[in-house]
């Protein structure tokens, strides 16, 4: 059972990091969006 979970995790992580668009939309885009929104709200 434990090896099955590790196999599925390894497969999903390989799929995630292998797709450039998925990495961009999951990790980088939310950070950039929060930064832009805070900059917009801080303008006088």
N, C-alpha and C positions, 0 to 999 in steps of 0.2 A: 504494500500500500504506500509506504513512504517513498519508494523508488518511483512509483507511478506519479506521485505529486511532483517530485523533482524533475521528472521527464517532461511533464506538462509545463512546469515553470520555465525550464530551459528553452522549450520550443516557443513559448509566448514571448520571452525576453529576446530571443533571437529575431522573432518576427517584428517586435517593437523597434529594436535598435537597427534593424536592417532597412526599415522604411524611413527615409529622411523626412517625408512630410508628416508622419505620425509623431516623430520626435519634435519637430518644429511646433506643431499645433498643441502638443501636450505639455511641453516644458517651457519653451521660449516665448510663445505667443502670450500666455497669461501674464508673465512677468513684464513683457513690453507693454501690454494693455494697461496693467496697473500703474506702471510708471507714467504713461501718457495721461491717464485719468487724473492722477495726483498733480501732474504739472498743469493740467487744464484747470483744476479746482484751485490751485495756488495763485493763478493769475489774478491781479487786482482789477 
